[in-house]
Amino acid sequence: MARQKTVLITGFEPFDNETINPSWEAVKQLQGRALCGARIEARQLPCVFDVSLTCLYAAINDIQPDLVIAVGQAGGRADITVERVAININDARIPDNQGNQPINTPIVATGPAAYFATLPINAMVKGLHEAGLPASISQTAGTFVCNHVMYGLLHYLTYTNPEIRGGFIHIPYLPEQAVRYSGTPSMALETVITALEIAINEALKNSEDIVISGGATH
């Protein structure tokens, strides 16, 4: 009997004085679901440099997934943004949840400048568009814990489990967060959950990405 495929999807705890994090609010709803023949395992990561990676690596070793998708909050963004690249830098504008604020330090001292996601990012965005959901490819995951986790994930998979594909998705604020910031976009939780399901399905269906433009002029 063939082993059932497994997808590890992670979200973060709240940070920066927020009481919720939309990534975890959405991701936890996917725990145990079956999508495209795969079982979904959801885990929460701390919004803390280094500790987040320790927790992520432990989950990968425990679950042995076929696919890893980390999800994070991107307050101010209006759509689902599938990240293309993570860079080897920590440059924290604010402290993490344990008061760490690294500035201009490498995530991995001997690591390459960047890693590209190994997910079919174009196919994922196309699938979201076909479902009528706003989505785009992002060319930057920032320099805070989200980028830290994406880079650390791809570095770890490259050297320990290169057959596992991985990447990162940023999502907007939930309405109950955005109401405190005039003019800031938001997305309903149910829409985010649907978007993540579509993204996972596309990632599972497409072992190779499709060739369409997801670039930007600036």
Backbone as CSV, one residue per row, in Angstrom:
resi,resn,N_x,N_y,N_z,CA_x,CA_y,CA_z,C_x,C_y,C_z
1,MET,0.851,-1.203,0.000,0.000,0.000,0.000,0.880,1.244,0.000
2,ALA,0.614,2.158,-0.918,1.424,3.366,-1.039,1.222,4.277,0.165
3,ARG,2.294,4.925,0.577,2.223,5.872,1.689,1.450,7.119,1.262
4,GLN,0.550,7.555,2.133,-0.202,8.769,1.835,0.727,9.982,1.885
5,LYS,0.602,10.855,0.915,1.383,12.076,0.928,0.956,12.965,2.093
6,THR,1.904,13.776,2.558,1.639,14.679,3.675,2.161,16.063,3.336
7,VAL,1.402,17.069,3.707,1.812,18.459,3.558,1.923,19.079,4.949
8,LEU,3.069,19.650,5.243,3.254,20.420,6.470,3.023,21.887,6.134
9,ILE,2.080,22.502,6.834,1.820,23.921,6.644,1.931,24.603,8.001
10,THR,2.635,25.717,8.048,2.874,26.392,9.325,2.333,27.814,9.298
11,GLY,1.961,28.294,10.483,1.587,29.690,10.689,2.303,30.208,11.922
12,PHE,2.267,31.509,12.116,2.984,32.123,13.229,2.045,32.537,14.359
13,GLU,2.613,32.613,15.557,1.924,33.223,16.678,1.819,34.734,16.438
14,PRO,0.941,35.432,17.181,0.838,36.889,17.026,2.151,37.585,17.395
15,PHE,2.366,38.756,16.799,3.556,39.555,17.106,3.226,41.030,16.933
16,ASP,4.147,41.887,17.356,4.023,43.337,17.191,2.715,43.856,17.771
17,ASN,2.389,43.422,18.982,1.231,43.891,19.751,-0.118,43.448,19.181
18,GLU,-0.108,42.538,18.216,-1.365,41.972,17.726,-1.813,40.843,18.668
19,THR,-3.117,40.632,18.750,-3.637,39.547,19.588,-3.899,38.274,18.786
20,ILE,-3.916,38.395,17.460,-4.075,37.234,16.589,-3.075,37.353,15.446
21,ASN,-2.791,36.232,14.808,-2.010,36.230,13.580,-2.837,35.496,12.538
22,PRO,-3.195,36.156,11.442,-4.077,35.519,10.455,-3.495,34.236,9.875
23,SER,-2.165,34.137,9.860,-1.569,32.917,9.307,-1.947,31.699,10.138
24,TRP,-1.865,31.811,11.456,-2.226,30.669,12.297,-3.735,30.473,12.339
25,GLU,-4.498,31.563,12.353,-5.955,31.437,12.370,-6.440,30.640,11.163
26,ALA,-5.796,30.838,10.010,-6.184,30.105,8.804,-5.591,28.705,8.780
27,VAL,-4.295,28.611,9.061,-3.588,27.330,8.944,-4.168,26.272,9.882
28,LYS,-4.533,26.666,11.100,-5.026,25.669,12.063,-6.336,25.030,11.605
29,GLN,-7.078,25.724,10.731,-8.327,25.159,10.215,-8.086,24.041,9.211
30,LEU,-6.854,23.922,8.731,-6.534,22.898,7.735,-6.033,21.600,8.355
31,GLN,-5.795,21.604,9.661,-5.259,20.420,10.320,-6.116,19.179,10.055
32,GLY,-5.476,18.130,9.555,-6.155,16.860,9.348,-6.963,16.749,8.076
33,ARG,-7.061,17.828,7.318,-7.841,17.753,6.080,-7.106,16.941,5.019
34,ALA,-7.877,16.423,4.073,-7.306,15.717,2.927,-7.494,16.581,1.696
35,LEU,-6.377,16.887,1.033,-6.413,17.693,-0.180,-5.586,17.008,-1.253
36,CYS,-6.204,16.759,-2.385,-5.505,16.159,-3.527,-4.792,14.868,-3.112
37,GLY,-5.439,14.100,-2.240,-4.884,12.825,-1.801,-3.845,12.922,-0.705
38,ALA,-3.587,14.124,-0.197,-2.570,14.310,0.842,-3.217,14.748,2.154
39,ARG,-2.603,14.341,3.261,-3.062,14.762,4.582,-2.316,16.036,4.984
40,ILE,-3.062,16.978,5.557,-2.477,18.254,5.965,-2.149,18.211,7.454
41,GLU,-0.925,18.583,7.771,-0.494,18.722,9.162,-0.129,20.178,9.407
42,ALA,-0.796,20.800,10.365,-0.592,22.216,10.663,0.191,22.378,11.961
43,ARG,1.141,23.303,11.947,1.940,23.579,13.146,2.121,25.090,13.289
44,GLN,2.149,25.548,14.545,2.414,26.959,14.822,3.893,27.163,15.120
45,LEU,4.451,28.231,14.566,5.830,28.595,14.841,5.879,29.850,15.699
46,PRO,6.856,29.946,16.593,7.030,31.180,17.357,7.600,32.273,16.457
47,CYS,7.224,33.504,16.706,7.780,34.625,15.946,9.079,35.054,16.622
48,VAL,10.062,34.177,16.520,11.349,34.363,17.192,12.447,33.867,16.255
49,PHE,13.457,34.687,16.062,14.599,34.267,15.253,15.228,33.007,15.839
50,ASP,15.687,32.120,14.997,16.369,30.871,15.344,15.432,29.846,15.985
51,VAL,14.693,30.218,17.011,13.779,29.272,17.667,12.726,28.786,16.672
52,SER,12.267,29.694,15.812,11.280,29.305,14.799,11.825,28.203,13.901
53,LEU,13.097,28.282,13.569,13.698,27.261,12.712,13.881,25.945,13.452
54,THR,14.241,26.009,14.712,14.355,24.780,15.515,13.017,24.045,15.532
55,CYS,11.925,24.796,15.735,10.587,24.187,15.748,10.210,23.648,14.378
56,LEU,10.547,24.390,13.337,10.226,23.952,11.973,10.970,22.675,11.618
57,TYR,12.251,22.624,11.916,13.040,21.435,11.584,12.541,20.214,12.356
58,ALA,12.143,20.421,13.607,11.605,19.314,14.399,10.318,18.779,13.767
59,ALA,9.468,19.677,13.283,8.217,19.255,12.644,8.497,18.493,11.354
60,ILE,9.457,18.968,10.574,9.814,18.267,9.329,10.320,16.864,9.645
61,ASN,11.183,16.745,10.623,11.738,15.437,10.979,10.669,14.494,11.519
62,ASP,9.699,15.053,12.237,8.633,14.244,12.816,7.628,13.792,11.766
63,ILE,7.241,14.693,10.874,6.167,14.423,9.917,6.679,13.794,8.633
64,GLN,7.899,14.132,8.236,8.465,13.673,6.966,7.520,13.995,5.805
65,PRO,7.217,15.283,5.619,6.239,15.669,4.599,6.802,15.589,3.186
66,ASP,5.903,15.631,2.228,6.285,15.717,0.824,6.394,17.168,0.376
67,LEU,5.760,18.049,1.129,5.668,19.458,0.775,5.613,20.269,2.067
68,VAL,6.305,21.414,2.092,6.255,22.309,3.247,5.904,23.709,2.762
69,ILE,4.848,24.276,3.319,4.458,25.646,3.009,4.348,26.423,4.308
70,ALA,5.185,27.433,4.469,5.086,28.318,5.615,4.223,29.517,5.221
71,VAL,3.417,29.988,6.160,2.494,31.094,5.897,2.731,32.176,6.938
72,GLY,2.690,33.434,6.513,2.912,34.532,7.428,2.040,35.730,7.125
73,GLN,1.916,36.599,8.114,1.141,37.834,7.997,1.955,38.904,7.279
74,ALA,1.307,39.581,6.337,1.918,40.732,5.666,0.931,41.886,5.718
75,GLY,0.865,42.549,6.853,-0.042,43.676,7.009,0.246,44.760,5.991
76,GLY,-0.784,45.190,5.267,-0.624,46.197,4.233,-0.745,45.630,2.834
77,ARG,-0.453,44.345,2.669,-0.656,43.717,1.363,-2.128,43.402,1.182
78,ALA,-2.575,43.476,-0.078,-3.997,43.320,-0.365,-4.362,41.942,-0.897
79,ASP,-3.367,41.150,-1.313,-3.683,39.875,-1.941,-2.843,38.748,-1.339
80,ILE,-3.129,37.540,-1.786,-2.317,36.386,-1.415,-1.025,36.469,-2.215
81,THR,0.105,36.521,-1.530,1.371,36.678,-2.240,2.250,35.450,-2.006
82,VAL,2.537,34.775,-3.104,3.393,33.596,-3.077,4.829,34.075,-3.270
83,GLU,5.692,33.773,-2.312,7.052,34.306,-2.342,7.942,33.541,-3.313
84,ARG,8.739,34.299,-4.066,9.671,33.705,-5.012,11.025,33.376,-4.366
85,VAL,11.520,34.272,-3.478,12.913,34.179,-3.045,13.070,34.595,-1.585
86,ALA,14.003,33.955,-0.909,14.399,34.338,0.455,15.869,34.717,0.414
87,ILE,16.226,35.781,1.131,17.611,36.251,1.125,18.277,35.994,2.472
88,ASN,19.594,35.858,2.436,20.364,35.460,3.620,20.694,36.668,4.489
89,ILE,19.662,37.286,5.045,19.871,38.445,5.905,18.777,38.540,6.962
90,ASN,19.168,38.852,8.171,18.248,39.263,9.226,18.434,40.760,9.413
91,ASP,17.355,41.526,9.274,17.424,42.973,9.479,16.085,43.402,10.058
92,ALA,15.976,43.307,11.379,14.697,43.451,12.061,14.377,44.911,12.380
93,ARG,13.283,45.403,11.833,12.816,46.757,12.145,12.261,46.840,13.553
94,ILE,11.682,45.715,14.020,11.116,45.627,15.367,11.680,44.384,16.040
95,PRO,11.637,44.302,17.378,12.096,43.083,18.050,11.140,41.924,17.801
96,ASP,11.660,40.711,17.868,10.796,39.545,17.797,10.133,39.336,19.155
97,ASN,9.446,38.223,19.330,8.682,38.012,20.565,9.527,37.674,21.783
98,GLN,10.825,37.557,21.600,11.729,37.395,22.739,12.699,38.566,22.858
99,GLY,12.389,39.652,22.142,13.194,40.852,22.250,14.441,40.876,21.396
100,ASN,14.628,39.873,20.543,15.790,39.852,19.648,15.568,40.803,18.484
101,GLN,16.594,41.536,18.119,16.486,42.447,16.991,17.791,42.459,16.194
102,PRO,18.086,41.358,15.510,19.321,41.308,14.727,19.270,42.292,13.559
103,ILE,20.390,42.933,13.300,20.469,43.912,12.219,21.650,43.571,11.321
104,ASN,21.350,43.354,10.053,22.380,43.062,9.045,23.255,41.870,9.423
105,THR,22.611,40.794,9.867,23.335,39.562,10.169,22.869,38.458,9.227
106,PRO,23.743,37.515,8.882,23.313,36.417,8.002,22.459,35.411,8.759
107,ILE,21.559,34.779,8.051,20.780,33.687,8.641,21.667,32.453,8.775
108,VAL,22.411,32.155,7.736,23.384,31.059,7.728,24.717,31.655,7.289
109,ALA,25.708,31.645,8.188,26.972,32.346,7.924,27.642,31.902,6.631
110,THR,27.553,30.620,6.332,28.214,30.096,5.130,27.233,29.825,3.994
111,GLY,26.006,30.298,4.134,24.983,30.018,3.136,25.051,30.933,1.932
112,PRO,24.393,30.561,0.846,24.343,31.407,-0.349,23.528,32.671,-0.099
113,ALA,23.633,33.622,-1.002,22.929,34.895,-0.840,21.418,34.717,-0.812
114,ALA,20.898,33.724,-1.534,19.454,33.557,-1.629,19.091,32.144,-2.025
115,TYR,17.840,31.793,-1.750,17.248,30.548,-2.227,15.921,30.882,-2.899
116,PHE,15.646,30.212,-4.009,14.347,30.326,-4.648,13.409,29.245,-4.114
117,ALA,12.130,29.585,-3.976,11.125,28.597,-3.592,11.143,27.444,-4.587
118,THR,10.892,26.253,-4.087,10.821,25.083,-4.955,9.373,24.659,-5.206
119,LEU,8.439,25.542,-4.898,7.033,25.328,-5.202,6.734,25.834,-6.617
120,PRO,5.653,25.342,-7.237,5.244,25.850,-8.559,4.498,27.166,-8.392
121,ILE,5.237,28.234,-8.156,4.617,29.499,-7.739,3.709,30.091,-8.814
122,ASN,4.074,29.950,-10.090,3.215,30.471,-11.154,1.901,29.703,-11.237
123,ALA,1.971,28.389,-11.121,0.761,27.567,-11.163,-0.145,27.870,-9.976
124,MET,0.458,28.133,-8.818,-0.336,28.447,-7.631,-1.097,29.752,-7.812
125,VAL,-0.412,30.775,-8.309,-1.064,32.066,-8.536,-2.123,31.955,-9.624
126,LYS,-1.821,31.231,-10.694,-2.816,31.035,-11.761,-4.069,30.349,-11.219
127,GLY,-3.892,29.327,-10.374,-5.039,28.647,-9.791,-5.886,29.568,-8.927
128,LEU,-5.236,30.442,-8.200,-5.953,31.407,-7.365,-6.722,32.399,-8.228
129,HIS,-6.108,32.876,-9.299,-6.794,33.790,-10.206,-8.013,33.134,-10.835
130,GLU,-7.869,31.877,-11.234,-8.993,31.172,-11.865,-10.152,30.984,-10.894
131,ALA,-9.849,30.995,-9.595,-10.904,30.890,-8.582,-11.465,32.258,-8.195
132,GLY,-10.963,33.304,-8.856,-11.468,34.649,-8.587,-10.866,35.294,-7.356
133,LEU,-9.671,34.831,-6.963,-9.042,35.364,-5.751,-7.829,36.224,-6.117
134,PRO,-7.647,37.348,-5.427,-6.500,38.213,-5.710,-5.201,37.572,-5.230
135,ALA,-4.244,37.452,-6.131,-2.986,36.791,-5.802,-1.892,37.282,-6.725
136,SER,-0.660,37.199,-6.257,0.482,37.598,-7.078,1.731,36.920,-6.545
137,ILE,2.781,36.960,-7.363,4.094,36.512,-6.906,4.799,37.695,-6.274
138,SER,5.351,37.489,-5.103,6.116,38.518,-4.406,7.601,38.273,-4.618
139,GLN,8.324,39.367,-4.820,9.763,39.261,-5.033,10.563,39.504,-3.752
140,THR,9.876,39.727,-2.638,10.566,39.916,-1.361,9.716,39.407,-0.213
141,ALA,10.339,38.625,0.647,9.672,38.140,1.858,10.044,38.983,3.065
142,GLY,10.633,40.158,2.807,11.033,41.038,3.900,12.377,40.621,4.478
143,THR,12.669,41.118,5.678,13.920,40.761,6.357,13.682,40.416,7.818
144,PHE,12.422,40.095,8.154,12.065,39.746,9.531,11.967,38.223,9.650
145,VAL,11.163,37.725,10.544,11.128,36.292,10.833,10.552,35.485,9.665
146,CYS,9.665,36.064,8.858,9.124,35.330,7.709,10.229,34.955,6.727
147,ASN,11.038,35.927,6.345,12.156,35.641,5.446,13.140,34.681,6.108
148,HIS,13.366,34.872,7.401,14.248,33.994,8.179,13.792,32.535,8.067
149,VAL,12.490,32.319,8.228,11.934,30.967,8.156,11.998,30.422,6.733
150,MET,11.675,31.250,5.750,11.720,30.765,4.363,13.139,30.376,3.972
151,TYR,14.100,31.226,4.278,15.485,30.913,3.940,15.951,29.672,4.695
152,GLY,15.677,29.641,5.997,16.092,28.495,6.804,15.466,27.204,6.337
153,LEU,14.195,27.257,5.923,13.505,26.080,5.391,14.197,25.568,4.134
154,LEU,14.428,26.451,3.179,15.002,26.027,1.903,16.450,25.574,2.060
155,HIS,17.180,26.209,2.950,18.555,25.772,3.220,18.548,24.359,3.815
156,TYR,17.662,24.139,4.764,17.578,22.838,5.434,17.181,21.743,4.452
157,LEU,16.174,22.018,3.629,15.734,21.013,2.667,16.818,20.719,1.628
158,THR,17.541,21.733,1.209,18.598,21.545,0.216,19.639,20.540,0.683
159,TYR,19.971,20.602,1.985,21.064,19.774,2.481,20.613,18.513,3.218
160,THR,19.336,18.399,3.541,18.881,17.213,4.270,17.818,16.418,3.527
161,ASN,16.886,17.107,2.849,15.783,16.436,2.157,15.471,17.150,0.847
162,PRO,16.368,17.085,-0.137,16.158,17.843,-1.372,14.938,17.403,-2.168
163,GLU,14.394,16.229,-1.846,13.204,15.778,-2.558,11.936,16.462,-2.048
164,ILE,12.010,17.102,-0.886,10.863,17.828,-0.333,10.844,19.238,-0.909
165,ARG,9.702,19.644,-1.458,9.577,20.991,-1.988,9.039,21.930,-0.911
166,GLY,9.466,23.183,-0.982,9.037,24.112,0.057,8.965,25.551,-0.421
167,GLY,8.263,26.370,0.358,8.150,27.790,0.039,7.324,28.517,1.071
168,PHE,6.930,29.737,0.724,6.288,30.631,1.688,5.172,31.418,1.014
169,ILE,4.090,31.648,1.761,2.968,32.463,1.296,2.680,33.533,2.346
170,HIS,2.572,34.786,1.900,2.146,35.871,2.782,0.662,36.161,2.559
171,ILE,-0.036,36.483,3.639,-1.463,36.794,3.552,-1.746,38.136,4.226
172,PRO,-2.851,38.804,3.839,-3.173,40.115,4.429,-3.686,40.000,5.868
173,TYR,-3.882,41.165,6.473,-4.569,41.244,7.758,-5.973,40.658,7.637
174,LEU,-6.526,40.203,8.741,-7.949,39.917,8.840,-8.691,41.239,9.077
175,PRO,-9.988,41.318,8.762,-10.727,42.572,8.950,-10.655,43.114,10.373
176,GLU,-10.682,42.236,11.373,-10.656,42.715,12.762,-9.323,43.332,13.142
177,GLN,-8.281,43.060,12.369,-7.004,43.737,12.560,-6.972,45.053,11.780
178,ALA,-7.390,45.004,10.538,-7.284,46.165,9.648,-8.161,47.325,10.094
179,VAL,-9.211,47.037,10.858,-10.112,48.110,11.291,-9.381,49.159,12.125
180,ARG,-8.245,48.789,12.692,-7.477,49.726,13.522,-6.524,50.576,12.694
181,TYR,-6.382,50.259,11.405,-5.446,50.979,10.548,-6.206,51.507,9.340
182,SER,-6.557,52.770,9.369,-7.392,53.366,8.324,-6.801,53.146,6.943
183,GLY,-7.624,52.609,6.038,-7.221,52.410,4.659,-6.407,51.165,4.391
184,THR,-6.164,50.355,5.425,-5.354,49.149,5.249,-6.216,47.998,4.723
185,PRO,-5.781,47.309,3.689,-6.585,46.210,3.134,-6.635,45.006,4.070
186,SER,-7.634,44.175,3.855,-7.783,42.954,4.645,-8.437,41.883,3.797
187,MET,-8.492,40.678,4.335,-9.126,39.564,3.653,-9.829,38.692,4.688
188,ALA,-11.033,38.267,4.379,-11.807,37.444,5.306,-11.117,36.102,5.533
189,LEU,-11.241,35.588,6.743,-10.596,34.331,7.107,-11.019,33.201,6.178
190,GLU,-12.308,33.115,5.855,-12.790,32.041,4.993,-12.145,32.115,3.609
191,THR,-11.902,33.327,3.125,-11.253,33.495,1.831,-9.802,33.045,1.883
192,VAL,-9.125,33.387,2.978,-7.731,32.963,3.143,-7.637,31.446,3.185
193,ILE,-8.529,30.806,3.924,-8.516,29.342,4.015,-8.719,28.722,2.639
194,THR,-9.696,29.236,1.893,-9.935,28.734,0.539,-8.699,28.914,-0.335
195,ALA,-8.056,30.083,-0.221,-6.863,30.358,-1.015,-5.742,29.383,-0.684
196,LEU,-5.548,29.081,0.576,-4.501,28.139,0.961,-4.807,26.738,0.451
197,GLU,-6.066,26.344,0.481,-6.440,25.037,-0.068,-6.123,24.959,-1.562
198,ILE,-6.445,26.010,-2.289,-6.158,26.038,-3.728,-4.658,25.998,-3.969
199,ALA,-3.908,26.782,-3.197,-2.454,26.817,-3.359,-1.838,25.446,-3.100
200,ILE,-2.313,24.762,-2.064,-1.801,23.426,-1.757,-2.131,22.455,-2.879
201,ASN,-3.365,22.501,-3.363,-3.764,21.615,-4.451,-2.891,21.823,-5.690
202,GLU,-2.650,23.083,-6.034,-1.827,23.370,-7.206,-0.388,22.895,-7.004
203,ALA,0.117,23.062,-5.794,1.482,22.612,-5.508,1.599,21.098,-5.608
204,LEU,0.561,20.393,-5.190,0.575,18.937,-5.259,0.388,18.431,-6.688
205,LYS,-0.411,19.138,-7.473,-0.707,18.688,-8.843,0.427,18.990,-9.812
206,ASN,1.231,20.005,-9.515,2.248,20.457,-10.457,3.642,20.188,-9.901
207,SER,4.249,19.107,-10.354,5.616,18.810,-9.930,6.608,19.760,-10.590
208,GLU,6.235,20.317,-11.742,7.019,21.344,-12.417,6.148,22.574,-12.586
209,ASP,6.765,23.757,-12.524,5.984,24.978,-12.658,5.632,25.240,-14.110
210,ILE,4.598,26.047,-14.320,4.201,26.451,-15.657,4.978,27.717,-16.023
211,VAL,5.064,27.991,-17.322,5.831,29.143,-17.786,4.876,30.285,-18.146
212,ILE,4.652,31.163,-17.192,3.909,32.394,-17.408,4.618,33.482,-16.629
213,SER,4.410,34.715,-17.004,5.115,35.798,-16.329,4.527,36.084,-14.954
214,GLY,5.405,36.148,-13.965,4.994,36.578,-12.634,5.897,37.680,-12.141
215,GLY,6.550,38.360,-13.090,7.540,39.352,-12.740,6.947,40.724,-12.431
216,ALA,7.834,41.639,-12.077,7.443,43.004,-11.760,8.438,43.960,-12.391
217,THR,7.987,45.192,-12.663,8.880,46.183,-13.262,9.632,46.997,-12.225
218,HIS,9.199,46.925,-10.976,9.918,47.634,-9.905,9.607,47.016,-8.563
